[in-house]
Amino acid sequence: MAKKKNKKGFDFSTDDGGAADNPFAALKGLGKELPPPPVNLPVKESKGADAGAVGSSLKAKMPLRVHLDRKHRRGKEATIIKGFSGTNAQMQALAKLLKTRCGVGGSAKDWEIIIQGNKRDKILEILLAEGYQSVKKSGG
């Protein structure tokens, strides 16, 4: 068997109370002496949680229809939401919300939101709670 080499690491510890460990310790007292930031910096708009959100007045008027579909899915059920009239980003945000709250997969394309499985009742409750007032079940 090969003999193990004795590896010794470097000792970076110091006796100055840990001040050397902080690279910003020297900047601590310079708060008022630093120059102001440049005036012509671009302002970034905060996207936040409501970046893709639909306005409440638009939500109330949007006639969403929630129906169950089995066609072209090898017998598997899918819940389809039609009638969305926002932007593509807003539709993607709503699809993500529904998929997360239902705990299933799905997609948003061709102005339809497709959620895997029979989740019509749960989706109807979620949409009503989110402020979409004109939501109805359609089909059988």
Secondary structure, 3 states (H helix, E strand, C coil): CCCCCCCCCCCCCCCCCCHHHCCCHHHCCCCCCCCCCCCCCCCCCCCCCCCCCCCHHHHHHCCEEEEEECCCCCCCCEEEEECCCCCHHHHHHHHHHHHHHHCCCEEEECCEEEEECCCHHHHHHHHHHHCCCCEEECCC
